Amino acid sequence: MNMLKYDGIIFDLDGTLLDTLEDLSNSVNEALGMYGYKRYAKEDYKLKIGGGFRDLLERSLPTDTPAEMIDRILSSFLAVYDKNYRKNTKPYNGIGQTLIKLRDAGMSLAVNSNKRDDYTKILLSDKLSMISFIAIYGERTNIPKKPDPAAAEIIIKTMNIPKSKIIYVGDSKTDILTAKNAGIESIGVTWGFRDRKELEKYGAVYIADRPEDILNIVGTDIIN
């Protein structure tokens, strides 16, 4: 008997499927150092990641930094990150096995990220190649970034599943708000870049402390 509560899942990328913190923090620090700006500890970047590359730099620079300087540092960051982004990035423990079980249960799986689209697709192909996602949307110039629901709405149409049967999984308020704006339920994960307090504050319907918890939430029959 199919006991699945949901038939489709939309995942965030950074902090949810992949631990990208080290490669991102190293790259930002290198770019900041080129221009004499303050660098940060790796853990500090957990509160800066999530809004795309330019937003990440804006959060790492003084508030009065001129836009032209941000553009220059962004260009340097992209050159550095292009060499670094696959060095230490890896799936969180248990993510691969969880995705395989979801796939084998017949669930539609997709990714919606604020990371630039090309990096998002390459990382998924490189680090989670065993999963065929029905749709992958990273940051694109013609689609507003999360928490705007535009990309999520496109994914939902592609899945062709009622919204009541789709759930969104992410590690930050941006993801929880994206789900709310798209009219679907959400799972906040605590192994990423934000804490349980933030996820609860913004109204995550469920909280997952381990990737395997997602299996319990969507339907216990796929665990066996």
C-alpha positions as CSV (number, residue, x, y, z in Angstrom):
1,M,0.0,0.0,0.0
2,N,1.3,3.5,-0.9
3,M,1.3,5.5,2.3
4,L,3.2,8.5,0.9
5,K,1.8,11.8,2.2
6,Y,3.7,13.7,-0.6
7,D,4.6,12.8,-4.2
8,G,7.1,15.6,-4.9
9,I,9.9,17.3,-3.0
10,I,11.7,20.5,-3.9
11,F,15.1,20.8,-2.3
12,D,17.3,23.8,-1.5
13,L,21.0,23.1,-2.4
14,D,23.6,24.8,-0.1
15,G,23.1,23.8,3.5
16,T,20.4,21.2,2.6
17,L,21.8,18.7,0.0
18,L,25.4,19.8,-0.2
19,D,27.9,21.2,2.4
20,T,29.4,24.1,0.4
21,L,30.6,26.1,3.4
22,E,34.3,25.5,3.2
23,D,34.7,26.2,-0.6
24,L,32.5,29.3,-0.3
25,S,34.2,30.8,2.8
26,N,37.7,30.1,1.4
27,S,36.8,31.8,-1.9
28,V,35.2,34.8,-0.3
29,N,38.1,35.3,2.1
30,E,40.6,35.1,-0.7
31,A,38.7,37.7,-2.7
32,L,38.3,40.0,0.3
33,G,42.0,39.7,1.1
34,M,42.9,40.8,-2.4
35,Y,41.3,44.2,-1.7
36,G,42.4,44.5,2.0
37,Y,39.0,43.8,3.5
38,K,38.3,41.9,6.7
39,R,38.1,38.1,6.4
40,Y,35.9,35.9,8.5
41,A,35.9,32.5,10.2
42,K,34.2,29.7,8.3
43,E,31.3,29.5,10.7
44,D,30.5,33.2,10.3
45,Y,29.5,32.6,6.7
46,K,26.6,30.4,7.8
47,L,24.6,33.6,8.3
48,K,25.8,35.2,5.1
49,I,25.0,32.4,2.6
50,G,21.7,32.0,0.9
51,G,20.9,35.1,-1.2
52,G,23.3,34.5,-4.1
53,F,26.9,35.5,-4.7
54,R,26.5,39.3,-4.8
55,D,24.4,39.2,-1.6
56,L,27.0,37.1,0.0
57,L,29.7,39.7,-0.7
58,E,27.4,42.6,0.4
59,R,26.9,40.8,3.7
60,S,30.7,40.4,4.0
61,L,31.7,44.0,3.2
62,P,31.1,47.3,5.1
63,T,27.7,48.7,4.4
64,D,29.2,51.8,2.7
65,T,31.2,49.8,0.1
66,P,30.6,51.4,-3.3
67,A,28.7,49.3,-5.9
68,E,31.7,49.6,-8.3
69,M,34.0,48.0,-5.6
70,I,31.5,45.2,-5.0
71,D,31.5,44.5,-8.7
72,R,35.3,44.3,-8.7
73,I,35.4,42.0,-5.7
74,L,32.5,39.9,-7.2
75,S,34.5,39.4,-10.4
76,S,37.6,38.3,-8.3
77,F,35.4,36.0,-6.2
78,L,34.0,34.3,-9.2
79,A,37.4,33.6,-10.6
80,V,38.5,32.1,-7.3
81,Y,35.3,30.1,-6.7
82,D,35.5,28.7,-10.2
83,K,38.7,27.0,-9.2
84,N,37.6,26.0,-5.7
85,Y,33.9,25.1,-5.8
86,R,34.3,21.3,-6.1
87,K,37.3,20.9,-3.8
88,N,35.6,20.3,-0.5
89,T,31.9,20.5,-1.3
90,K,30.1,17.2,-0.6
91,P,26.7,15.8,0.2
92,Y,25.8,15.8,3.9
93,N,26.0,12.4,5.6
94,G,22.8,10.4,4.8
95,I,21.6,12.6,1.9
96,G,22.6,10.2,-0.9
97,Q,20.9,7.3,0.7
98,T,17.8,9.3,1.5
99,L,17.5,10.6,-2.1
100,I,17.8,7.1,-3.4
101,K,15.0,5.9,-1.2
102,L,12.8,8.8,-2.3
103,R,13.7,8.2,-5.9
104,D,12.9,4.4,-5.6
105,A,9.6,5.2,-4.0
106,G,8.6,7.1,-7.2
107,M,8.8,10.6,-5.8
108,S,9.5,13.5,-8.1
109,L,12.6,15.4,-6.9
110,A,13.7,18.9,-7.9
111,V,16.2,21.6,-6.7
112,N,15.6,25.3,-6.3
113,S,18.7,27.3,-5.3
114,N,19.9,30.9,-5.2
115,K,23.3,29.6,-6.2
116,R,24.1,30.5,-9.8
117,D,22.4,28.1,-12.2
118,D,25.5,26.7,-13.9
119,Y,27.2,25.9,-10.6
120,T,24.0,24.4,-9.2
121,K,23.7,22.0,-12.2
122,I,27.4,21.1,-12.3
123,L,27.5,20.3,-8.5
124,L,24.5,18.1,-8.7
125,S,25.9,16.2,-11.7
126,D,29.2,15.9,-9.9
127,K,28.1,15.1,-6.3
128,L,24.7,13.5,-6.7
129,S,24.9,12.0,-10.1
130,M,22.8,9.0,-9.2
131,I,19.7,11.2,-8.9
132,S,17.8,12.4,-12.0
133,F,16.0,15.6,-10.8
134,I,12.9,16.5,-12.7
135,A,13.9,20.2,-12.6
136,I,16.9,22.2,-11.4
137,Y,16.7,25.9,-11.0
138,G,19.6,28.0,-9.8
139,E,19.9,31.8,-9.9
140,R,18.9,33.1,-13.4
141,T,18.8,36.6,-14.6
142,N,15.2,36.3,-15.8
143,I,13.7,34.7,-12.6
144,P,13.5,36.5,-9.2
145,K,15.5,34.8,-6.4
146,K,14.0,33.1,-3.4
147,P,12.0,33.8,-1.4
148,D,10.1,34.9,-4.5
149,P,8.2,31.7,-5.5
150,A,8.7,32.1,-9.3
151,A,11.1,29.2,-9.8
152,A,9.2,27.0,-7.3
153,E,6.0,27.7,-9.2
154,I,7.7,26.6,-12.5
155,I,8.9,23.4,-10.8
156,I,5.5,22.7,-9.5
157,K,4.0,23.0,-13.0
158,T,6.7,20.7,-14.3
159,M,6.0,18.1,-11.6
160,N,2.3,18.2,-12.5
161,I,1.4,17.3,-9.0
162,P,-1.2,19.1,-6.7
163,K,0.4,21.5,-4.3
164,S,-1.0,19.6,-1.4
165,K,1.2,16.7,-2.4
166,I,4.5,18.7,-2.8
167,I,6.8,19.7,0.1
168,Y,9.8,22.1,0.1
169,V,13.0,21.2,2.0
170,G,15.5,23.8,3.1
171,D,17.8,25.1,5.9
172,S,16.9,28.7,6.2
173,K,14.1,31.3,6.5
174,T,14.5,31.9,2.8
175,D,13.4,28.4,2.0
176,I,10.5,28.4,4.5
177,L,9.2,31.7,3.1
178,T,9.6,30.4,-0.5
179,A,7.4,27.4,0.4
180,K,4.8,29.7,2.0
181,N,4.8,32.0,-1.0
182,A,4.3,29.1,-3.3
183,G,1.5,27.7,-1.2
184,I,3.2,24.4,-0.2
185,E,4.3,22.9,3.1
186,S,7.9,22.9,4.3
187,I,10.6,20.9,6.1
188,G,13.3,22.9,7.8
189,V,16.6,21.0,8.2
190,T,18.9,21.7,11.2
191,W,22.2,20.3,9.7
192,G,22.7,23.3,7.4
193,F,23.6,27.0,7.8
194,R,20.8,28.1,10.2
195,D,19.4,26.8,13.5
196,R,16.1,25.3,14.7
197,K,15.0,28.7,16.2
198,E,15.0,30.4,12.8
199,L,13.2,27.5,11.1
200,E,10.5,27.5,13.8
201,K,10.2,31.3,13.8
202,Y,9.4,31.4,10.1
203,G,6.9,28.6,10.3
204,A,8.5,25.4,9.0
205,V,5.7,22.8,9.1
206,Y,8.2,20.0,10.0
207,I,11.8,20.0,11.4
208,A,14.3,17.3,10.3
209,D,17.5,16.8,12.4
210,R,18.8,14.0,10.0
211,P,18.2,13.4,6.3
212,E,16.5,10.1,7.3
213,D,13.8,12.2,9.1
214,I,12.5,13.3,5.7
215,L,11.5,9.7,5.0
216,N,9.4,9.6,8.1
217,I,7.7,12.9,7.2
218,V,6.8,11.9,3.6
219,G,5.7,8.3,4.4
220,T,7.0,5.6,6.6
221,D,6.5,2.8,3.9
222,I,9.6,3.9,1.9
223,I,12.0,3.3,4.9
224,N,11.6,-0.5,4.7
